[in-house]
Amino acid sequence: MEIKLKKNRKRTIIIGGIAFLFLCMTSLIFYADSFIGRSLPQLEGELAVPGLSGDVEVVRDSKGVPHLSASSDRDLYMAQGYIQAQDRLFQMDLSRRQASGRLSEVVGEKAVDRDKFFRTLGLRRAAEASLEGYSPEVKEILGWFADGVNAYIQDSKVTKSLPAEFTLLGYEPEKWTEVDSLTIGKYMAFDLGGHWQGQAFRYWALQSLPEDKAMNLFPSYPEDAPTIIHETKELSMKWGNAISEPVIPPEMNGSNNWVVSGSKSESGYPMLADDPHLSLGSPSIWYQMHLESPDVNVSGVIFAGIPGIILGHNETIAWGVTNTGPDVQDLYIEKRHKDKKNHFLYDGEWEEAEVIKEPIAVKDSETIPYEVTVTRHGPIVSEFANQDDSENALSMRWTALDPSLELQAIIDMNKASNWTEFEKAMEDFHTPTQNFVFADNDGTIAYKANGKIPIRKKGDGLLPVPGWTSDYEWTGFIPYEELPRVVNPAEGYIATANNKVIGDEYPYHISHHWAGPYRYMRISEVLESKEKLTKQDMKDLQHDHMNLQAREFVPLLLDALEGKEVSVQSREALQLLADWDYEDDADEAAPLLFHHWMDRMSNELFDDSIPNDMMKLFEGKQNVVDELIRKAAKGKVSPWFTEQGGFESFLVESLSDTLEDGFDRYGSNMDEWAWGDYHRVYFENPLSSVSSILEWFLNRRSPEPVGGSRVTVGAASYNDEGIVNHGGSWRFIIDTVDMSKADHIVGPGQSGHFKSPWYDDQIDDWIEGKYHETTLKSPADGKQLRLVPKT
């Protein structure tokens, strides 16, 4: 009896303990839920904001898109800053910190190298230098926007309702400034323009590989190659150290856009489509808004932290962009004085470089003293990696490090009413260089590349050049009136997809680095396939999964292996490809086989010759592989294939390796494989990697199967794990027959607050191609908030 009582008592204690723990966990979850919920924005009623001179109506539609209506520009842009901060303050703060090289202050030592890189580049220094050149009107807009952000920050501090991320990281946001907005703009120029890493890679290749193999990795034969190689090849640059751990934007950053004339549209008016391809994550890079005052009525998207609308439409015109990708960065090899490390040789004289102190504060650690050395060409970019080579160094000349006026252009574009005014506004959009397409409801369609693209005395952006001589200086920029331009072409449409936008007759050098032709070719193919196109045709094309790379290369690969001795499994795989319709469908096996095989070839071709740290800098690798295969199919076999036993032998071996890996991962029956088993979209929040608990809260959706690929119009690029983390970050369609409305998708949603219903409500829309309509009128059934002056 006593033993039984002890057992019952023990069981009671255990049950009580479990109940107590459950109560504690429930209380903790309830408290956390309540605490996090405090930072949800007020969406309805009335809210007093200091600094406003009049009321501002804010109506959020069913997708959380805020419609702002104000009686003055001052109140409009103050409200824009306030509302952006309501939904995206933490993202805005991280963005300015990243671009300024100040992440270490809040996340600790793991961000030090990243901070060093951005301090070295000096995006914030360039933003500070740019502010002075803005017109008084735009300076006021920047100030009003900052006032609105700061009003929200102050309100949130008083009410203890700052976004929970600030509490998790243990800091509060500083006041917003005009320079913060311009610095975020400079970061987008970094994200969309470059090619310096390709210069470094190709020079390493010339130094480290046989010349015939190295030259096979070039997109084209460089001008002045013998001179440049002769003058720099013998220098003792330690290339691997000089460029270790750089921050390199995704190579797939690009976009699709096209505009169709009224003669080809069912409505009889121009239609425009745009979908910028950038990193996918939570929250989105883009923030969608509608802004209305007596001077402006514009709708579209902007980067959180910047006033105005960068892409979209107003009452008469619409516009969109893709990345031109020009050669606007040059690496210079500088000869350093053996005794004075900040003196560099130039035309026979030693010049003293500017040294800028950039101490880096580090959370829970001591401040790191750091200096940036700036030569006549730009910052020494090898300093951030603690390069010890005292004899030579790398500096970077880059258009984005010059003062520029992008926001001036944005504000003027928002107010433009026709092509003449819009083209004039673009003249101030110096960097990054973009392919703008334009539609006007008067029937005009047009295209123009904007920006400052350098004219070089010698060299053409393929290789680093000598910095100790004036022979390789920039002599100016392509005149604005001579940049590529098309207005109302006879074809009835204009399209760009990061493809080559000029012919060989164009008198200036723009770039060696164009995207593969597949997306552009497919867009043209579809637009030319029908006499009259509808808005639904435009939507379908933005989600088109036809793989023109496969349509070109599968027959080449099949022909190369025709009659060759291969395994039974390989023969089955080749038949699977032969029967494929070239659609990158998530449910099909053939796209999984094709992409894995192409990726395998890209890796196996170079793995033994190119170390991992240099492989990160191998710009345009897939284009190089494609061209090697094209030439080999025509009998022009590269030494890269020869050392693998020949082209056909390499194909047999790489296919066998692909299948062996596939059988391990997806099973022995190829017919049951599916592209979506590997290719899955995932809008990851950057803080979710901190802990599994945060991952559960912030990434509420598991990776989901999706079609498309890197080369389809419906762009869906993926990492080594198959996670789609790059693609159409915003999708936009407008038929100018009715300028009051347009169709959008902003994946994964509008809000940066994970408890908001608009945090991830557009993921299914993104996958399935479901658009929401946004109007230039505030929706009557939306959530209405009135911002009023605080007395």
C-alpha angles and dihedrals in degrees: 000000000000091000090051091051091051091051091050091048091050091048090049091051092049093047090046091050092050090048091049092049090048090050091049092048092047091049091047092050091046091050092046090048091049093045094049092044091060090073094057107116123253106252104177140038125026130322126187115223121187115235099029116127095197143007121291121202115218117188120177116204128214092285095047095256108153118225109202121197120181137166093228139030089240092060093040096056093040088054091046090056092046095048094044089052091050090060105026112019096127092048090048092051094048090047094055091043094051094048091045095047094245104120093108090068090069107022102034137225097341089074097049097098090047091050091049090053095052093041087053094050090047102214090160092048088053091049091051090051090049097055094071092060096056122105118255089250094057093042087057091050091051089049094047091049091050090049090055093050091048092049089057093045091051093046091050093050092050093048093038090235103126113143110282092242089073090055092047091054094040103237143095126230119259123231115290117244138193089249091056090063093047091048091056087051090053089051090057088054087054091049093051107035138052141075096187090122090057090054090052092047095050093048090050088051092053090050097043108032135053107276095244091054092044094051090052087066094057120098088222139348108282122240113242088014096148092050096045093045092048094049098046110023095086095051115113098234112158093218099181093055095040093061103030117146099358121171106247121185116231109281089221092065102130139098149218125246136162139167126206124204124234090254089067100038127087091226093053091237131097119273125203132198130186134172117171113209111222138135115308119223147121116309103027121247086236130068116199120216144157116220124193133177133138088277103041142029109179136150133192140075138316135178110264107260098036129092124232130027118288099187129024139057145290131200096297111015142041132195143180139178146217126192114267092197099210127180098259098143126073128185114217123199105222124202108223125209110254093227103027109051094193095054120090132188119250125168092337096312131098112238124196113231124219114258116207120194111225108173111193117217113212125201112247091001142073124285112264116227108228134174131196119208116209120194127189087274097048140272123344098247095191091067096077091063092055091248109192097195102120096183103059138017141181122244127184129223110197133165093223091063089064121083110274140175108221095141090052087058093047094053091047092047090052089058098040116116102188144016095272092055093042094050090049090051091052090061089080092051096096103162142060098028109231138181103240119199118193139195129188126190087230085074100261120137121182147165133206137167111222134195144062112302114179128240109214128210088214134353128044108229098269099104139024110266135212112278095190094075135055090227092096102044126129110253097194141300134287105276111257092235090055098052114114110287138169128181125186098340121202091242089069096231143062123205137175131182103171087286125138105291099188137059127233089263093066106115098219135062114244107162148331090207116080126156118254110279097242102098094043092047092051093048091051091045092055096041091051094045096076132046092214124031129200134207088254089057087056092051092047091051093052087058097039113138100189107136109214092177088062091043088058101039106036092068090047092051093045092050092048091054097040107129093002119133109256135156123271089252092051091050089052090049092051090050090051089056092045091056094047122114090210095245112139091223116172091226097051129094099209097069090050090053094044097049094043090050094048091047090048091052092050091053101039093048093061109018096097095047107036120057120226095251090056094041087067088063096046098119116198095010095154092049089052092051092047091053093047090053092047092052094043090052087057092050097262097122117192123224085243088069095037093061088051091059096269136308098284093044090051091051092050093049096044092048091050091050091048092053094045090054091043094053090053093050105034106021136261097284108082091191088067095052117108131194089225091060086073105016106070132153120232125177098205123195111225092229094053091085091066094077142346090247092057089045089056092050100039102036102046094162123068119224108287130206114258137173129230128061144210092296103042125094086240088065118209112160119185143199129237091282092054093251111149102228101153134053145084099001092178127015121201134181128175133175106202091212082090113026092181094080144035138175123247145176120194108182126240094003148282104275131074091201111095092211092057117103086228096057096095106354093120099057093095088043089054092050097042100036098245113158130199122218119235121192137202087237125074108254113248093218097049129110105275125212125175118208110205134183114272110234 
